[in-house]
Structure formats: C-alpha cells, structure tokens
Amino acid sequence: MDRREFVESILIVDDDPDFSSFLKKILTMQRYHVESVFSCADAFRKISSKKYSLIMIDVGMPDMSGVEFFHNLHKDIEYTELIVMTGSPNIEAAVDVVKEGAFDYLAKPFDNDKMIQKVRDAIRSRNKKIMDELEHTATQNISMGNSFHGYKYIKDLHGGSICDVMLVEKNSAYYVMKIFHKLDRPEDLESIMKKFQRVVHSASGIRHPNVIRIHEYSDAVNQKNSPYMVTEYVPGRSLAHYIGSGKLSAEEKYRIVREIVSALSAIHTAGLLHRDIKPANIILDRDTRSIKVTDFGISTLIAQNYTETENLRGSPAYMAPECFSSFEKIGAPVDIFAAGVLVYELITGIRPFYGENIAEIIASIKNDKPPRPRMIINNIPPEIEDAIGGMLLKDHRKRLTAAELLSLLDSGAREAGHRELIDSVWN
C-alpha cells in the first residue's frame, strides 16, 4: 500500500451535495481521506473531534460565510490549511481571506488538474509548517516569560502566510512583534533583506501621531533568522469593524478623514508608498479615538516572494485605475485613490465602485462615476466631499496630493483650478 494512502485527511464544506460528492470522488482517487459536510455548524463539530490536513470551504455558506468561518476558526487549526472555493460574485471576499492567512482560493468552476495541484501544494505547505515549527521549537522554545530579541513574549495576536504576529513586552511597555516567514526562495534573501531594511529604515524615521511607530527591526542579513519588526501596540479595532456599524459620529468620521490624509502626507514625504490602504489597515485607538495607519509597504514587500495569490499588490476594491495598466508608473497617487474609496465608504456606508466579480470591479473603477456623497447622506461639509472627489480622480496626474488635500480640508476652500476637476468625478 502507498504510504500516502488515507494519511492526509481533507474536509469539504459545501452546501451543494452534488458538487461535494464530485469533489470527494476526485480527491479520493488521489488517495486522500475525504469527508464532507453541508454546513459550517457540522464542520465545527467535525473539527472539534478530529484534525484535518486541509479544509476546503465555499465562501458563500448559508449558515455562515467562509470569511466568518475562517475568522472564528483559524486560531484553532494551526496546522490545517484552508482553501476557499468561490463563485464569481464572491471572489473579492475569497481574496481577502487569503490575505489574512488562508492558503489560496479556487474560483468555480475550476479545472480538476489545477485543483489537484493546489491541494497538493496546500498539504505540502502544511507539512512544511509542522517541520519548521519543530525545528523552531527546538532552537528557540518561545513561551510565556521567555525572551525573544530582548522582548518577553505575552501572547499570539494573529498571523498568516506572510508573518506571525505576537504581543511582547519590554521595560513595562507593550509592543507588537512581526516575524516574517522564511522565503520560499532562500536565494532571494539578501536582495529582499536589503529592500526590507531600506523600507523599514525610512518608515522608522516617521514621527506622526497617525502612523504606527516602528521601534526595532532586523538590521543584518542572516541566513538563519527570519526578518522581524517591532511596532508600537495600539489597543483598538480596525475601521473595518466600524464602517456601517453606526458606532462613529459624523464628527468622528470627518476627523478620521483628515487624520488619514495627514498620515499619508507623512508617509509620502518619507519617500514611501503604502500600497494597501483599506479599512483593515487603519486602527482606531480605543483610548485616544485617533487612527493609526499600519503595515505600510512592509508586508507587501515580503509578500512578493511568496505565492502568486499573495503577490496581489493591494485589495482590488481600493486599487487605482493605473494599477490595472502595465504602462503606468505606480506612485503616491495610488494611496490617495485608495484613501478616497475608503473615506467614501466610511462617510456613506457604501463603496463608490461596484462589481459582482473582480473584472466588473476593475471596469467600475476605470469607468464609473459614483454619486455625490451628499446624495446619500445629509449635511456633509463641502470640504469633505471635495476632498473625496479630489482623491477619486481617474487620472493620477490630476489627482490631488496629500498636501493639497490637507490644505483643502483645513481652509474649506478649493483652488479655482480644482473646481471643475473635482466636479467631474461625480455622476
């Protein structure tokens, strides 16, 4: 008997019995042990009593979305990979789950050979994680009270396919430590580490109340150790938690708009791009009620050396039109556009561009004119609406800079040359 036979176990979570049966048959022929359930509730019961090498779940389950399933479960399935299966309308949600740590996604209908290869890659990744952890435990043995790079480990916060994130303590102060995983291509280490150090060195020099502060980072190329970074700890939740929740007053939202623009001004002045401005990367401090922009450029840099899916440079719904052209040079305006989408969503509760799949979202970003925010909510200050319009200009050469936006927000008056441009944004 082949040693692989019925060793690796797979759980399929899909509410379509015919599809589940078909998928189970194909994977069983590949000598995997396969089980299937038709609800997330049944999946939780299965997982509570048995460990699986891989879980394959449809992102649109009726009792709980695949996104919610992942958020509720991923801390309890440390050595289980997850592949999200999705139809066209839900591809963006699947991409977001992958960015948060799922192995990959499969868009239905999918090619059987491609699916089998992705399953093999996922299980190979899972087994590599186990071996790396055994090796890591033997050499580091990080546990509560032990020291790591001079910091005392407190607890895991979250993590994904790019890095592990933990709460640490030093000199009675809390910090967040990110340890980036080993590169798939170790031969790239020196090149990536030089870029990593260059970006983090620039970022660590930023002193701004709305930009997360970097306290320490890897300062040498070392073949044995993974890159790491230590930032300030901000108690709070991301804007993704607040958008559409009714938990923020209008005044708080308007203040947040200015803080985001001010943070981008500082980041761009330092010669950096963020490249992934979205609600999940903006933390609202529960004590000061001010925001902090996190993760600017660092994770994106490291992610270039992982899988193709993780090489997505930004989140599709927040990407500027020029990001979809191979002929356009990417610069600070991409962050401005992403911020425009974010603050439009923050103020109105809806996104300015819509599509049922990524292709439609891209087409909407390139071609559609969103309704004026004042058509959706009442009493929006004119300078807020004008600032959003200045951020959402399709032509990156005409898009307002962070400095121009700050001037507009502070003075309440747009320059004469901007009036016609900004008005052209709206439907």
Summary of the structure (lengths in Angstrom):
residues: 427
radius of gyration: 22.8
end to end distance: 66.2
largest distance: 78.8
contacts: 1342
relative contact order: 0.07
helix: 45%
strand: 17%
